[in-house]
């Protein structure tokens, strides 16, 4: 089909001396604040990652990153303790020098003030099962040998649990994500998996499982679905996903993105 399409273009060029260019006019919307905020409490090494990334949305054909600078960013716990986040240079990346305490089922509040607008989000820390073991095997994928990894965990009984697995490595073209909810495996074993044909012995993969609230699970499900679905040129375009962050007084100014608070289980695995 591609060869036939190319031939038609070639023939058209021969018989048409010139063409007038077609200008496509797009109605670019106002810049929207985009928030990637998370607190990861990593179980195995008792460390905390706490980051707030702020940027501005861009027109459809513009892929340039535009940081949201000079914002006031605070995370507050239920007891009124506040943790200030400060921008690193002009990167739009905001960090705090104070470590936020590790407290299960406690609600944390993110507050952002940017260009006179105030935004707020609330999320609770949800526990996550530890990754108990990694299984590796070689499978045949389209006549190529591929490495399959399975990161196994055990689901607690009589709890509603949501999480997602993340596989990250220098040799992976893109990170891999798997979502989990225990509707049909309550109290049983479950796993996240990675299948890749380019992994070799000695390659390193960081495997994580993040605990999620029900709302966070639904957001990540839609986010991953939009970024992995396949379709033709007339496939419906993905929509902007509004997460759990809202404008304090005007819902029309709600930002994009999510404030996530996760207990995290991590394993660094070397391919055998």
NORURWO-V996019 format. One line per field, one symbol per residue. ss: DSSP state (~ for helix, > for strand, _ for the rest). phi: phi as a letter, one per 30 degrees, with the letter a starting at -180 (. if undefined). psi: psi as a letter, one per 30 degrees, with the letter a starting at -180 (. if undefined). Layout:
BEGIN
ss=???
phi=???
psi=???
END
This chain:
BEGIN
ss=_~~~~~~~~~~~~~~_________________>>>>>>>>>>____>>>>>>>>>>__________>____>>>>>_____>>>>>>_____>>>___________>>>>>>>>__>>>>>>>>_>______>>>>>>>>>__>>>>>>>>>>>_______>>>>>>>_______>>>>>>_______>>>>>>>>_______>>>>>>>>>_~~~~~~~~~~~~~~~_____________>__>>>___~~~__>>>>>>>>>>>>>>>__
phi=.dddddddddddddccdabddcccccddddecdcbbbabccdddchcbcbbbcbbcdbeecccddbdccidcbbcbcdcidcbdcbdcicdiccbcdcddddbdhcdcccbbbbhiccbbbbacdcdbddddaccbbcbcbhicdbcccbccbcdddhbcbbabcbcbaddddbdcbbcbbcecbdicdbacbbbbccdbejdcbccbbcdbddddedddddddddcbdcaddcdeddcdcccccbddbbddcedcjaccbbdbcbbcccdc
psi=eeeeeeeeeeeeeefjelkkkjkjkkiklkkkkkkjklkjjkeeghlkkjkjkklklllegjgkkjkjlhlkkkkkafggkkjkkkkjbhfgkklkfkkkljjkgkkkkkkkkkhfkklkkkklkklkkkjelkkklkljjhgkklkkkkjklkkkkhljkklkkkjklffkellkkkkkkheghkgakllllkjkffklkfkkkkklkkkkleeeeeeeeeeeeeffkklafgkkkllkkkbgklkffjffgkllakjkjkkkkkkjkkk.
END
